[in-house]
Amino acid sequence: MADLDHRTVPLAPLDPYRWLEDADTPRTRAWLAEQRRRLDVRPQRSDEPAWAALLDRVEREAPDRTPTPPAEAGGVLFRHERGPDGDLLTVRHPDGTRRTPTEGVLGRGDRIAGWQPAPHGGFVAVQLHRDGAENGGLHLLPTRPGGQPHHLPDAAPYATLAFVGEALVYTAGTRTEHALVARHPVDGPARRLALPVSGPVRLTLHGGPGGNLLLRTRPQPSGPVRWWVTRWTGRTVPHWQPLDLDGRRVTAFDLNETVCFLAADELLALDLDGLARGAAGRPAVVAPPAAGAPTGGPVTALRVLGPGRTPALALLRRLGTTHRLDVHRPDAHRPDGERDGLPDGAPGPVSDGGPDGVPDGAPAAATALHWPARLRLGATPYDRDGRVGGSVWLLADDPRYGTWTRSLDGTGPVEPPEHRAALRTLTAVGRDGTPVPVTVCDPGPQDHGRAAPTLLTVYGGFGIPLEPSWDPAMEAWLRAGGRIAWVHARGGGELGPAWAAAGRGPGKNTTVDDFRAAAAMLVERGEAPAGGLGALAASNGALVVAAALTREPGLLSAAVCAAPLTDLARYQVGGLGRLWTEEYGDPADPGTLRALLDYSPYHRVVPGTEYPAVLFATGANDARVPPWHAWKLCAALGQAGTGAAPVLLDHHDSGGHQGRPAAAGRELAVRSLALLGAGTGLRPPAGPSVPPPRPQS
């Protein structure tokens, strides 16, 4: 089939389906009703009962569907669980009693978007997303009998918060413009706290024991990131002191009652006691990039393990497409003599005791776990006395066998489950000769190198890494005998800031080329048969897939695109598009518009072309990407295509950018599997499949 790379799109492109941008007109409503009718008579429905049965078995047999890591506070263990019927949050008290704080608050259409327990464990702050909308507001839910729940409606979407004694401090406002609000006690009246910067600002707040608060500010719509710290009593006006980071980019942080640790190129430590006495906010270097036993990779998460000035630290690093969890001991770096002017007991710089700056016999760091898929650390733990605890929970994903959790106390390595997916890394070559890594998961150990229908996924934007993770639909694909490939295209955060920058602005064309190169490589190597490639992606990843299938229609046999941008000439209209100029460029600039039109899927549809089967998924409550992006491309492909492959739209009134309520999400998963399976030749098993051994948490 023709490669449409070289087709030129005029700078004043036609927009025949502009009318679909207004969802409330009779013409648009009639078009949506016709798309629903076409969806109801889709040809793939015959396979859907078997896919539904397989997906049901996967969900029933998954013992630990934990979307976020557990956490401990005040001796209470908190767990977020997600099952076929939705989300819930459970707590286990030291005496073994269990409660479900979200009972009566969480509806069937709700999802837990974020949660954080109070250090004493007496209640938990929960943010809910209802019907796919990314709502603001916080629910303060008691964990013990007799407590009363409270609702704070002014909390911002994805609010960050901190507990200071009996006070709660949180970010209020919109998604992008924040105020800092305190309630003392937590259910008392709200009052705004003074900020160290003026004007519209986006805030990230983190708290530690002893009233220590760490604040990140970024003026809106753009401006430099700055960091501030204060020790606050909960009643006075906070005295924010700036941190002098010499331009370093902080990637992770945590604090206890005396020290704030920050990860940049080096590991930094700030003496909070000294700062409270008036010292300058200049952190000391605890460890340079090459210090310690294992090295390399940016720190993406950091947790303090215990109180005091030299606690152990859990450091999660990204090593390309994999992760490594280290336990670092700053006391191993403490010199015996001059402290460079730091107060006695404050974390010091690296010593010269050993060849790598580590005192003899005292390793600065030890590796606790290597893991090739998504790996996350839980919230800072607190013991029954309100001090930072000595262990933290981790959550690991296995695309084949599910998720598993462990508690890390820093005394030894973490033992992963006996059964785990054997992920492989292949290398595609981009159009400019750049190696592009592709992580592959085989259906089973016996399928290594055997051709199998292959499902590709990609993101490639905003510096966000694409990580292999567990999803019931993905496991169903593997159980049916399919292969999965994660394409780590430029624009993502897998390989550092330069990799992300290479897929930004005009480089987004490169992201699309990386995806196409990966797809071609899988067929050339015999990993996928001819005609056996499908793709499933969302948001920016769905843009990449849509761009690939309009530029090279024969590349894929089927695709599912959820919440894609498709009209790059008008991406700033509606949703959050006005905030994405740095990622995509400004279409008001002629040169930038030319680059956008080079890959804008809506503008690259050619009449008389045979396109693959496509399912677009949208939600009425998507506040990021307006649904009309997918509608316009769906209409254009449906009008232009000459083949028998269906072009379908699955629009849901209760869906959002992050998905749909549980039952509706499951229906979409079944439709997606059926369309992808029919296009690539993968059929679900006729009878019960043998369940894989599951990891034990």
C-alpha positions as CSV (number, residue, x, y, z in Angstrom):
1,M,0.0,0.0,0.0
2,A,1.2,3.5,-0.7
3,D,3.3,5.5,1.7
4,L,1.8,8.9,1.9
5,D,4.8,10.6,3.5
6,H,5.5,13.0,0.6
7,R,2.0,14.3,0.2
8,T,2.0,18.1,0.7
9,V,-0.7,19.7,2.8
10,P,-1.4,23.4,2.1
11,L,-0.8,26.0,4.8
12,A,-4.5,26.9,4.6
13,P,-5.8,23.3,4.9
14,L,-9.4,22.4,4.3
15,D,-11.5,21.6,7.4
16,P,-14.7,20.0,6.0
17,Y,-15.8,18.6,9.4
18,R,-15.3,21.8,11.5
19,W,-19.0,21.6,12.3
20,L,-18.4,18.5,14.5
21,E,-16.6,20.8,17.0
22,D,-20.0,21.9,18.3
23,A,-21.5,18.9,20.1
24,D,-24.9,20.4,20.7
25,T,-26.1,21.1,17.1
26,P,-28.8,18.8,15.6
27,R,-26.3,17.9,12.8
28,T,-23.6,16.7,15.2
29,R,-26.1,14.8,17.4
30,A,-27.5,13.1,14.3
31,W,-23.9,12.1,13.3
32,L,-23.2,10.8,16.8
33,A,-26.4,8.7,16.7
34,E,-25.3,7.2,13.3
35,Q,-21.9,6.3,14.8
36,R,-23.6,4.6,17.7
37,R,-25.7,2.6,15.2
38,R,-22.6,1.5,13.3
39,L,-21.0,0.5,16.5
40,D,-24.0,-1.6,17.5
41,V,-23.8,-3.6,14.2
42,R,-20.0,-3.9,14.0
43,P,-18.8,-7.0,12.3
44,Q,-16.4,-8.1,15.1
45,R,-19.3,-8.8,17.5
46,S,-19.2,-12.5,16.9
47,D,-15.8,-12.8,18.8
48,E,-16.8,-10.5,21.6
49,P,-18.4,-13.1,23.9
50,A,-15.2,-15.2,23.9
51,W,-13.1,-12.1,24.6
52,A,-15.4,-11.1,27.4
53,A,-15.2,-14.5,28.9
54,L,-11.4,-14.4,28.8
55,L,-11.3,-10.9,30.2
56,D,-13.6,-12.0,33.0
57,R,-11.3,-14.9,33.9
58,V,-8.3,-12.6,34.0
59,E,-10.0,-10.2,36.3
60,R,-11.3,-13.0,38.6
61,E,-7.9,-14.7,38.9
62,A,-5.9,-11.5,39.5
63,P,-5.3,-11.6,43.3
64,D,-3.8,-8.2,43.8
65,R,-5.2,-5.4,41.7
66,T,-3.4,-2.5,43.4
67,P,-3.1,0.5,41.2
68,T,-1.0,2.5,43.7
69,P,1.5,1.3,46.3
70,P,0.3,0.7,49.9
71,A,1.3,3.0,52.7
72,E,1.7,2.9,56.5
73,A,0.8,5.7,58.8
74,G,0.4,5.5,62.6
75,G,0.6,1.8,62.6
76,V,-2.3,1.5,60.1
77,L,-1.8,-0.1,56.6
78,F,-3.6,1.5,53.7
79,R,-4.3,-0.3,50.5
80,H,-6.0,1.0,47.3
81,E,-7.6,-1.8,45.4
82,R,-9.3,-1.9,42.0
83,G,-11.6,-4.7,40.9
84,P,-14.1,-5.3,38.2
85,D,-16.7,-3.3,40.1
86,G,-14.5,-0.3,40.8
87,D,-12.2,1.1,43.4
88,L,-12.0,0.9,47.2
89,L,-9.6,1.9,49.9
90,T,-9.0,-0.5,52.8
91,V,-7.2,0.0,56.1
92,R,-5.8,-2.6,58.5
93,H,-5.3,-1.5,62.1
94,P,-2.5,-3.0,64.4
95,D,-5.1,-5.2,66.1
96,G,-6.0,-6.8,62.8
97,T,-9.4,-5.1,62.3
98,R,-10.1,-3.9,58.8
99,R,-12.3,-1.0,57.6
100,T,-13.2,0.5,54.2
101,P,-13.2,4.3,54.7
102,T,-14.5,4.9,51.2
103,E,-17.7,2.9,51.8
104,G,-20.7,5.1,51.3
105,V,-18.6,7.8,49.6
106,L,-17.3,6.0,46.5
107,G,-20.0,5.4,43.9
108,R,-19.9,2.9,41.0
109,G,-18.9,5.5,38.5
110,D,-16.1,6.9,40.8
111,R,-12.4,6.3,40.7
112,I,-9.8,7.1,43.3
113,A,-7.5,9.7,41.7
114,G,-5.2,10.2,44.7
115,W,-5.1,9.6,48.4
116,Q,-2.8,10.4,51.4
117,P,-3.1,9.2,55.0
118,A,-2.5,11.5,57.9
119,P,0.7,10.7,59.8
120,H,-1.2,9.4,62.8
121,G,-3.4,7.2,60.6
122,G,-6.7,8.6,62.0
123,F,-8.0,9.6,58.6
124,V,-7.1,9.7,54.9
125,A,-7.5,12.4,52.3
126,V,-9.0,11.1,49.1
127,Q,-9.8,12.7,45.7
128,L,-12.4,11.1,43.5
129,H,-13.0,11.3,39.8
130,R,-16.7,11.0,39.0
131,D,-17.9,9.8,35.6
132,G,-14.5,10.3,34.0
133,A,-14.3,14.0,35.0
134,E,-11.1,15.0,36.7
135,N,-12.8,16.7,39.6
136,G,-11.3,18.7,42.3
137,G,-12.3,18.5,46.0
138,L,-11.0,16.3,48.8
139,H,-12.8,13.9,51.1
140,L,-11.4,13.5,54.6
141,L,-12.4,10.0,55.7
142,P,-12.0,8.6,59.2
143,T,-10.3,5.3,59.6
144,R,-11.7,4.5,63.1
145,P,-15.3,4.1,64.3
146,G,-17.1,7.3,65.4
147,G,-15.2,9.7,63.1
148,Q,-17.0,12.0,60.7
149,P,-16.1,12.5,57.1
150,H,-15.6,16.0,55.7
151,H,-15.6,17.4,52.1
152,L,-13.3,20.2,51.0
153,P,-14.8,21.3,47.7
154,D,-12.1,24.0,47.0
155,A,-9.2,21.6,46.6
156,A,-7.6,21.6,43.1
157,P,-7.7,18.6,40.8
158,Y,-4.7,16.5,41.7
159,A,-4.2,18.5,44.9
160,T,-1.0,18.1,46.8
161,L,-1.2,18.4,50.6
162,A,0.6,18.2,53.9
163,F,-0.4,17.7,57.5
164,V,1.0,20.0,60.2
165,G,-0.1,19.0,63.6
166,E,-3.9,19.5,63.6
167,A,-3.8,21.5,60.4
168,L,-4.2,20.5,56.8
169,V,-2.5,22.5,54.1
170,Y,-3.5,21.9,50.4
171,T,-3.5,23.4,47.0
172,A,-6.8,24.9,46.0
173,G,-8.1,26.3,42.7
174,T,-8.1,25.1,39.2
175,R,-5.9,22.5,37.4
176,T,-3.2,25.1,36.5
177,E,-3.7,28.1,38.9
178,H,-3.3,27.4,42.6
179,A,-3.7,29.0,46.0
180,L,-2.4,27.5,49.3
181,V,-5.1,26.9,51.8
182,A,-4.9,25.8,55.5
183,R,-7.6,24.4,57.7
184,H,-6.9,24.3,61.5
185,P,-8.2,21.9,62.6
186,V,-8.6,19.9,59.4
187,D,-12.4,20.4,59.4
188,G,-12.2,24.1,60.4
189,P,-12.6,27.2,58.3
190,A,-10.3,27.7,55.3
191,R,-7.7,30.5,55.2
192,R,-5.3,31.3,52.4
193,L,-1.6,31.3,53.2
194,A,0.8,33.9,51.8
195,L,3.0,32.6,48.9
196,P,6.6,33.6,48.1
197,V,5.7,34.5,44.5
198,S,2.9,36.7,43.0
199,G,0.6,36.2,40.1
200,P,-1.0,33.0,38.7
201,V,1.2,30.1,39.9
202,R,1.1,26.3,39.9
203,L,2.2,24.7,43.2
204,T,3.4,21.3,44.5
205,L,3.5,20.9,48.2
206,H,5.2,18.2,50.3
207,G,5.3,18.0,54.1
208,G,7.3,16.3,56.8
209,P,7.2,15.9,60.6
210,G,7.9,18.9,62.7
211,G,6.0,21.3,60.5
212,N,8.6,21.2,57.7
213,L,7.1,22.2,54.3
214,L,8.7,22.0,50.9
215,L,7.0,24.0,48.1
216,R,7.6,24.1,44.3
217,T,6.3,27.1,42.4
218,R,6.0,27.7,38.7
219,P,4.4,30.9,37.4
220,Q,1.7,30.4,34.8
221,P,1.5,30.2,31.8
222,S,5.3,29.8,31.9
223,G,8.1,30.7,34.1
224,P,11.1,29.3,36.1
225,V,10.6,26.6,38.7
226,R,11.7,27.6,42.2
227,W,11.8,25.7,45.5
228,W,11.1,27.0,49.0
229,V,11.1,25.6,52.5
230,T,9.6,26.6,55.8
231,R,9.1,25.3,59.3
232,W,5.5,26.2,60.2
233,T,3.6,26.0,63.4
234,G,0.2,25.9,61.7
235,R,-0.9,29.3,63.1
236,T,1.6,31.9,62.0
237,V,2.3,33.3,58.6
238,P,4.8,30.9,56.8
239,H,8.3,32.3,56.3
240,W,9.3,30.8,52.9
241,Q,13.0,30.6,52.4
242,P,14.3,30.0,48.9
243,L,16.6,27.1,48.1
244,D,19.8,27.8,46.2
245,L,20.1,24.9,43.8
246,D,22.6,26.5,41.3
247,G,20.2,25.7,38.4
248,R,20.0,22.0,39.3
249,R,16.9,20.1,38.1
250,V,15.3,18.3,41.0
251,T,13.8,14.9,40.1
252,A,12.8,13.6,43.5
253,F,12.7,14.6,47.1
254,D,11.6,13.7,50.7
255,L,12.2,14.9,54.2
256,N,12.0,13.9,57.8
257,E,12.0,16.1,60.9
258,T,15.6,17.4,60.5
259,V,16.8,16.9,56.9
260,C,15.4,17.4,53.4
261,F,17.0,15.3,50.7
262,L,16.8,16.2,47.0
263,A,17.9,14.2,44.0
264,A,19.4,16.1,41.1
265,D,22.6,15.3,39.3
266,E,23.9,14.7,42.8
267,L,22.2,13.7,46.0
268,L,21.7,16.8,48.1
269,A,20.8,17.3,51.8
270,L,19.4,20.5,53.5
271,D,19.8,20.9,57.2
272,L,16.3,22.0,58.3
273,D,17.3,22.8,61.8
274,G,20.1,25.1,60.5
275,L,17.6,26.7,58.1
276,A,15.2,27.4,61.0
277,R,18.1,29.1,62.8
278,G,18.6,31.4,59.9
279,A,21.2,29.6,57.8
280,A,21.2,29.9,54.0
281,G,19.0,27.5,52.0
282,R,22.0,25.9,50.2
283,P,21.9,22.1,50.3
284,A,25.1,20.2,50.7
285,V,26.2,17.5,48.3
286,V,25.8,14.1,50.0
287,A,26.8,12.0,47.1
288,P,28.0,12.9,43.5
289,P,26.6,11.0,40.5
290,A,29.4,8.4,40.7
291,A,29.3,7.8,44.5
292,G,28.3,4.5,45.9
293,A,28.4,0.9,44.6
294,P,25.8,1.0,41.8
295,T,25.6,4.1,39.7
296,G,23.8,5.7,36.8
297,G,20.3,6.7,35.9
298,P,18.2,9.6,37.2
299,V,16.5,9.2,40.5
300,T,12.8,9.3,39.9
301,A,11.6,8.6,43.5
302,L,13.2,9.1,46.9
303,R,12.0,8.0,50.3
304,V,13.6,8.7,53.7
305,L,13.7,5.5,55.8
306,G,13.6,6.6,59.4
307,P,14.2,9.7,61.6
308,G,17.5,11.5,62.4
309,R,20.2,13.2,60.4
310,T,21.6,10.2,58.5
311,P,18.7,7.9,57.7
312,A,18.8,5.3,55.0
313,L,17.3,6.4,51.7
314,A,15.4,4.4,49.1
315,L,16.3,5.6,45.6
316,L,14.4,4.5,42.6
317,R,16.4,5.1,39.4
318,R,15.4,4.8,35.7
319,L,18.1,3.0,33.7
320,G,16.8,3.5,30.2
321,T,13.8,1.3,29.9
322,T,14.3,-0.5,33.2
323,H,14.4,0.4,36.9
324,R,16.8,-0.1,39.8
325,L,16.0,0.3,43.5
326,D,18.9,1.3,45.7
327,V,19.3,1.7,49.4
328,H,21.6,4.6,50.1
329,R,23.2,5.4,53.4
330,P,24.4,9.0,53.7
331,D,26.3,8.2,56.9
332,A,28.7,6.2,54.8
333,H,29.9,9.4,53.3
334,R,30.5,11.4,56.5
335,P,34.1,12.6,56.8
336,D,35.9,12.6,60.1
337,G,37.3,16.1,60.0
338,E,36.3,19.4,58.4
339,R,32.6,19.7,57.7
340,D,32.8,22.6,55.2
341,G,31.1,24.9,57.8
342,L,28.0,22.6,58.2
343,P,26.6,22.4,61.8
344,D,27.7,19.4,63.8
345,G,25.5,16.4,62.9
346,A,24.3,17.8,59.6
347,P,24.8,15.6,56.5
348,G,28.2,16.2,55.1
349,P,29.9,16.1,51.7
350,V,31.6,13.0,50.3
351,S,34.7,11.9,52.2
352,D,38.0,10.8,50.6
353,G,38.2,7.6,52.7
354,G,38.0,5.1,49.9
355,P,38.8,5.1,46.2
356,D,35.3,6.2,45.3
357,G,34.8,8.5,48.2
358,V,33.2,5.9,50.4
359,P,34.8,5.1,53.8
360,D,36.4,1.6,53.8
361,G,34.0,-1.1,54.7
362,A,30.9,1.1,54.5
363,P,29.1,0.8,51.2
364,A,27.3,4.0,50.3
365,A,24.5,2.1,48.4
366,A,23.3,-1.4,47.7
367,T,20.9,-2.5,45.0
368,A,17.7,-3.9,46.4
369,L,16.0,-4.7,43.1
370,H,16.3,-4.6,39.3
371,W,12.9,-4.6,37.5
372,P,12.2,-4.3,33.7
373,A,8.6,-2.9,34.1
374,R,6.8,-0.2,36.0
375,L,8.0,0.1,39.6
376,R,6.8,2.7,42.2
377,L,7.4,3.6,45.8
378,G,4.6,4.3,48.3
379,A,4.1,7.4,50.4
380,T,6.5,8.3,53.2
381,P,5.8,5.9,56.1
382,Y,5.0,7.1,59.6
383,D,5.2,5.0,62.8
384,R,2.8,5.1,65.7
385,D,4.7,8.0,67.3
386,G,4.4,10.2,64.2
387,R,8.0,9.8,63.2
388,V,9.2,8.8,59.7
389,G,9.2,5.0,59.6
390,G,12.0,2.7,58.6
391,S,10.3,0.9,55.7
392,V,8.4,1.8,52.6
393,W,6.1,-0.2,50.3
394,L,6.8,-0.7,46.7
395,L,4.5,-1.8,43.8
396,A,5.8,-3.6,40.8
397,D,3.9,-4.5,37.6
398,D,4.4,-7.6,35.5
399,P,2.5,-7.5,32.2
400,R,2.0,-11.2,32.2
401,Y,1.4,-12.1,35.9
402,G,-0.1,-9.0,37.5
403,T,1.1,-6.7,40.2
404,W,3.0,-7.4,43.4
405,T,3.9,-5.5,46.5
406,R,6.7,-5.7,49.1
407,S,7.9,-3.7,52.1
408,L,11.4,-2.4,51.8
409,D,13.3,-1.8,55.1
410,G,16.8,-1.4,53.7
411,T,18.3,-4.5,55.3
412,G,18.5,-6.6,52.2
413,P,17.4,-7.2,48.7
414,V,13.8,-7.4,47.6
415,E,12.8,-10.9,46.4
416,P,10.6,-10.7,43.3
417,P,8.1,-13.5,42.6
418,E,9.4,-16.7,41.2
419,H,7.3,-16.4,38.1
420,R,7.7,-13.3,36.1
421,A,7.5,-12.3,32.4
422,A,10.7,-12.5,30.4
423,L,10.7,-9.1,28.8
424,R,13.1,-8.5,25.9
425,T,14.5,-5.3,24.5
426,L,14.8,-5.1,20.7
427,T,16.2,-2.2,18.7
428,A,14.6,-0.5,15.8
429,V,16.5,2.1,13.7
430,G,14.9,5.5,13.3
431,R,14.8,7.3,9.9
432,D,17.9,9.3,11.0
433,G,19.8,6.2,12.1
434,T,19.0,6.6,15.9
435,P,18.5,3.3,17.8
436,V,15.0,3.1,19.2
437,P,14.4,0.6,22.0
438,V,11.3,-1.6,21.9
439,T,10.3,-3.7,24.9
440,V,8.6,-7.0,24.0
441,C,6.6,-9.4,26.1
442,D,6.0,-12.9,24.5
443,P,2.9,-14.9,25.1
444,G,5.0,-17.5,26.9
445,P,8.6,-18.7,27.3
446,Q,8.1,-21.1,24.4
447,D,7.1,-18.3,22.0
448,H,10.5,-16.5,22.0
449,G,11.2,-15.6,18.3
450,R,7.9,-17.2,17.0
451,A,5.7,-15.0,14.9
452,A,2.6,-13.9,16.7
453,P,0.0,-11.2,16.2
454,T,1.6,-8.2,17.9
455,L,0.0,-5.3,19.7
456,L,2.1,-2.1,19.7
457,T,1.7,0.7,22.1
458,V,3.5,4.1,22.3
459,Y,3.4,7.5,24.0
460,G,6.3,9.6,22.9
461,G,5.4,13.0,24.5
462,F,5.8,15.5,27.3
463,G,8.9,13.7,28.7
464,I,6.6,11.0,30.2
465,P,8.2,7.5,30.1
466,L,6.2,4.6,28.6
467,E,6.7,1.6,31.0
468,P,5.5,-2.0,30.6
469,S,2.6,-2.4,33.1
470,W,-0.2,-4.8,33.9
471,D,-3.6,-4.4,32.5
472,P,-6.3,-7.0,32.3
473,A,-6.9,-6.4,28.6
474,M,-3.1,-6.7,27.9
475,E,-3.0,-10.0,29.8
476,A,-6.0,-11.3,27.9
477,W,-4.1,-10.5,24.6
478,L,-1.1,-12.4,25.9
479,R,-3.2,-15.4,27.1
480,A,-4.8,-15.6,23.6
481,G,-1.3,-16.0,22.1
482,G,-0.5,-12.5,21.1
483,R,2.7,-10.5,21.7
484,I,2.9,-6.9,23.1
485,A,5.5,-4.3,22.1
486,W,6.1,-1.0,23.9
487,V,7.8,1.5,21.6
488,H,10.0,3.9,23.5
489,A,9.8,6.6,20.8
490,R,11.5,10.0,21.1
491,G,9.5,12.5,23.0
492,G,9.1,10.2,26.0
493,G,11.1,10.3,29.2
494,E,12.7,6.8,29.0
495,L,16.2,8.0,27.9
496,G,16.4,11.4,29.6
497,P,15.8,15.1,28.7
498,A,17.6,15.0,25.3
499,W,15.4,12.0,24.2
500,A,12.3,13.9,25.3
501,A,13.4,17.1,23.5
502,A,14.1,15.2,20.3
503,G,10.4,14.5,20.0
504,R,9.1,17.9,20.9
505,G,7.9,20.6,18.4
506,P,9.1,19.7,14.9
507,G,10.6,16.6,16.4
508,K,7.1,15.1,16.8
509,N,7.5,13.9,13.2
510,T,10.5,11.9,14.5
511,T,8.3,10.3,17.1
512,V,5.9,9.1,14.4
513,D,8.9,7.8,12.4
514,D,10.2,5.9,15.4
515,F,6.9,4.2,15.8
516,R,6.8,3.2,12.2
517,A,10.4,2.0,12.3
518,A,9.5,-0.2,15.3
519,A,6.5,-1.7,13.5
520,A,8.5,-2.5,10.4
521,M,11.3,-4.0,12.5
522,L,8.9,-6.5,14.2
523,V,7.7,-7.8,10.9
524,E,11.3,-7.9,9.4
525,R,12.5,-9.9,12.4
526,G,9.7,-12.4,12.2
527,E,8.2,-11.3,15.6
528,A,4.9,-10.5,13.9
529,P,3.5,-12.0,10.7
530,A,2.6,-9.9,7.7
531,G,-0.7,-8.2,8.4
532,G,-0.3,-9.1,12.1
533,L,0.3,-5.7,13.6
534,G,-2.2,-3.8,15.7
535,A,-1.9,-0.7,17.9
536,L,-3.5,0.5,21.1
537,A,-2.7,3.9,22.5
538,A,-4.2,6.9,24.2
539,S,-3.8,10.7,24.3
540,N,-0.4,11.7,22.7
541,G,0.3,8.1,21.9
542,A,-3.0,7.9,20.0
543,L,-1.9,10.9,18.0
544,V,1.3,9.1,17.1
545,V,-0.7,6.0,16.0
546,A,-3.2,8.0,14.1
547,A,-0.4,9.9,12.3
548,A,1.3,6.6,11.4
549,L,-1.8,5.0,10.0
550,T,-2.6,8.1,7.8
551,R,0.9,8.4,6.6
552,E,1.4,4.7,5.9
553,P,-2.0,3.0,5.7
554,G,-0.6,-0.5,5.2
555,L,1.5,-0.4,8.4
556,L,-1.2,-1.7,10.7
557,S,-4.1,-4.0,10.3
558,A,-6.1,-2.5,13.2
559,A,-5.8,0.3,15.7
560,V,-7.6,1.7,18.8
561,C,-7.0,5.4,19.5
562,A,-8.4,6.7,22.8
563,A,-8.7,10.5,23.2
564,P,-6.3,11.5,20.4
565,L,-5.4,14.9,19.1
566,T,-5.9,14.8,15.4
567,D,-6.3,18.4,14.1
568,L,-2.9,19.9,14.9
569,A,-3.8,23.2,13.3
570,R,-6.4,23.7,16.0
571,Y,-5.0,21.8,19.0
572,Q,-5.0,25.0,21.1
573,V,-8.8,25.3,20.8
574,G,-10.5,23.8,23.8
575,G,-9.3,21.4,26.5
576,L,-5.8,22.1,27.8
577,G,-4.4,22.7,24.3
578,R,-3.4,26.3,25.2
579,L,-0.8,24.8,27.7
580,W,0.9,22.6,25.1
581,T,2.7,25.1,22.9
582,E,6.1,24.0,24.2
583,E,5.3,20.4,23.3
584,Y,3.8,20.9,19.8
585,G,4.7,24.5,18.8
586,D,2.5,27.5,17.9
587,P,0.3,27.0,14.8
588,A,0.2,30.8,14.4
589,D,3.8,30.6,13.2
590,P,3.9,29.5,9.5
591,G,7.0,27.4,9.9
592,T,5.5,25.6,12.9
593,L,2.2,25.1,11.2
594,R,4.0,23.5,8.3
595,A,5.7,21.1,10.7
596,L,2.3,20.3,12.4
597,L,0.6,19.7,9.1
598,D,3.3,17.2,8.1
599,Y,1.9,14.7,10.6
600,S,-1.5,16.1,11.6
601,P,-3.7,13.0,11.0
602,Y,-6.9,14.8,10.1
603,H,-5.1,16.7,7.3
604,R,-3.3,13.6,5.9
605,V,-6.4,11.6,5.0
606,V,-6.5,10.9,1.2
607,P,-9.7,10.0,-0.5
608,G,-9.6,6.6,-2.3
609,T,-7.2,5.0,0.2
610,E,-7.6,1.7,1.9
611,Y,-7.2,2.3,5.6
612,P,-7.0,-0.3,8.4
613,A,-9.8,-0.9,10.9
614,V,-9.9,1.8,13.5
615,L,-11.8,2.3,16.8
616,F,-11.8,5.8,18.3
617,A,-12.8,6.1,22.0
618,T,-13.9,9.4,23.4
619,G,-15.6,10.7,26.6
620,A,-17.9,13.6,27.1
621,N,-16.1,14.6,30.3
622,D,-12.6,14.8,28.8
623,A,-11.2,18.1,30.0
624,R,-7.9,17.7,28.2
625,V,-8.6,16.7,24.6
626,P,-11.9,17.7,23.1
627,P,-13.7,14.6,21.7
628,W,-14.2,16.4,18.4
629,H,-10.6,15.6,17.5
630,A,-11.4,11.9,17.2
631,W,-14.8,12.7,15.6
632,K,-13.3,14.7,12.8
633,L,-10.8,12.1,11.9
634,C,-13.4,9.3,12.2
635,A,-15.6,11.2,9.8
636,A,-12.7,11.9,7.3
637,L,-11.5,8.3,7.3
638,G,-15.1,6.9,7.0
639,Q,-15.7,9.1,3.9
640,A,-12.3,8.6,2.3
641,G,-11.6,4.9,2.9
642,T,-12.2,2.3,0.1
643,G,-11.7,-0.9,2.0
644,A,-14.1,-3.1,4.1
645,A,-12.3,-2.4,7.3
646,P,-14.6,-0.6,9.7
647,V,-14.0,2.9,11.1
648,L,-15.9,3.1,14.4
649,L,-16.5,5.6,17.2
650,D,-17.2,4.6,20.8
651,H,-18.3,7.7,22.6
652,H,-19.4,7.6,26.2
653,D,-21.2,10.3,28.1
654,S,-19.5,9.3,31.4
655,G,-16.0,8.9,30.0
656,G,-13.0,11.2,30.5
657,H,-9.4,11.4,29.5
658,Q,-8.4,8.9,32.2
659,G,-11.0,6.3,31.2
660,R,-14.5,5.2,32.0
661,P,-16.4,3.8,35.0
662,A,-15.6,0.1,35.6
663,A,-18.4,-1.5,33.6
664,A,-18.2,0.9,30.7
665,G,-14.4,0.5,30.7
666,R,-14.7,-3.2,30.5
667,E,-17.1,-3.0,27.5
668,L,-14.6,-0.8,25.7
669,A,-11.8,-3.3,26.4
670,V,-13.8,-6.2,24.9
671,R,-14.6,-4.1,21.8
672,S,-11.0,-3.1,21.4
673,L,-9.7,-6.7,21.8
674,A,-12.3,-8.0,19.2
675,L,-11.4,-5.3,16.7
676,L,-7.6,-5.8,17.2
677,G,-7.9,-9.6,17.1
678,A,-10.0,-9.6,14.0
679,G,-7.6,-7.3,12.2
680,T,-4.4,-9.2,13.2
681,G,-5.8,-12.8,13.1
682,L,-5.7,-13.4,16.9
683,R,-8.7,-15.3,18.2
684,P,-9.6,-15.8,21.9
685,P,-9.4,-19.3,23.2
686,A,-12.6,-21.3,22.9
687,G,-12.5,-22.8,26.3
688,P,-11.0,-21.9,29.7
689,S,-7.4,-20.9,29.5
690,V,-4.8,-22.1,32.0
691,P,-4.3,-19.2,34.6
692,P,-0.7,-18.1,35.0
693,P,0.9,-18.5,38.5
694,R,0.3,-15.2,40.3
695,P,2.8,-13.3,42.4
696,Q,2.2,-13.3,46.1
697,S,2.3,-9.9,47.9
